[in-house]
Amino acid sequence: MEDVAAMAGVSAMTVSRVLNAPEKVRPQTRARVMAAVRALDYRPNSAARVLATGRSGVLGVVSFDTTLYGPASTLFSIEQAAREHDYTVSIVSLSSLNRRSIGEGVERLRGQSADGIMVVAPHESAADGLKELPADTPLVAVGAGADVPFPVVAVDHRAGAERAVRHLLSLGHETVLHLAGPADWVDANGRTAGWRAALEAAGREAPVPPAGDWSARSGYEYGRQIAADPEVTAVFAGNDAMALGLLRALREAGRDVPGDVSVVGFDDVPEAAYFPPPLTTVRQNFGEVGRRAFDLLLDRIGGTAADRSRRVVEPELVVRESTGVPRGT
């Protein structure tokens, strides 16, 4: 520990504080100490830490079993943020998020003496489970809706969707169709709300949109339904996978993208830049989500975060080659 302190230019007590109660140390000092820890490959004695501080150095994460890009990327970003601060992450993966399963998952992590817990909760149905969790557990909800009794970190899906729709309208499209995600997803409802708000602000009607299931197959099926309609010139898909299926259906029907129809997705998956054509989409900063969730949980552990505080990560519109002015304008 003394070597770490010397390299970081701090006292051994400050090093101990960073390792055992990082929420009490300024972020700049914390980063300097952790850089020295990594450079020297320092390994604190976890058993001694528990005895000395009552802290286990373990953070728990309750998530659900999914390979979808958004939830998987969120989980990865949380692990990265925790690892950078020498925390171990224990994950409970659930087959579904509901009142009973969330409660059981949190209790399992409490049984492992986790210092704090993050619940990745993008389903609307998770709210009931979060409301029944013990109030004395330092906990942060990631991706949850507004009506939960814990601090939340979430992407502003509504704002991202509004940017996507305004972009299409600014190109001269009369209106924008929307293929929504599943109705029980907070993300999908936020994106639909943003689509509707942007259309209504521009004086356009916003009918109830059809819902897909996040898969390319559902985007493909929707694309086959609309491909023969010459009045369709712009579509905002609820995620990039559905946009991919939509692009294939339009191509098979002989509709040029973006000449005949412009398409925007949401997520900016790594493959989006290589779709035919490269996809205009809304990028989510999952690294920032993980960092903010970790910092907020440290505040909760230290007792400084408000019960219903909410930290929002702004998404970014990435314009590529799948959007353009309508043909004939």
Salt bridges, closest charged atoms under 4 A:
GLU23 OE2 - ARG55 NH2 3.19
ASP41 OD1 - ARG43 NH2 2.96
GLU104 OE2 - ARG100 NE 2.99
GLU107 OE2 - ARG110 NE 3.27
ASP128 OD2 - ARG99 NH2 3.83
GLU132 OE2 - ARG99 NE 3.25
ASP136 OD1 - ARG110 NH1 3.51
ASP147 OD2 - LYS131 NZ 2.90
GLU162 OE2 - ARG158 NE 3.29
GLU162 OE1 - ARG166 NH1 3.49
ASP187 OD1 - HIS157 NE2 3.47
ASP187 OD2 - ARG191 NH2 3.80
ASP213 OD2 - ARG217 NH2 2.71
GLU221 OE2 - ARG217 NH1 3.22
GLU252 OE2 - ARG248 NE 2.77
ASP256 OD2 - ARG327 NH2 3.90
ASP260 OD1 - ARG327 NE 2.86
ASP267 OD1 - ARG191 NH2 3.74
ASP268 OD2 - ARG283 NE 2.67
ASP268 OD1 - ARG320 NH2 3.04
GLU288 OE1 - ARG291 NH2 3.06
GLU288 OE2 - ARG292 NE 2.79
ASP295 OD1 - ARG30 NH2 3.69
ASP299 OD2 - ARG311 NH2 2.98
ASP307 OD1 - ARG300 NH1 2.83
GLU314 OE1 - ARG163 NH2 3.11
GLU316 OE1 - ARG283 NH1 3.46
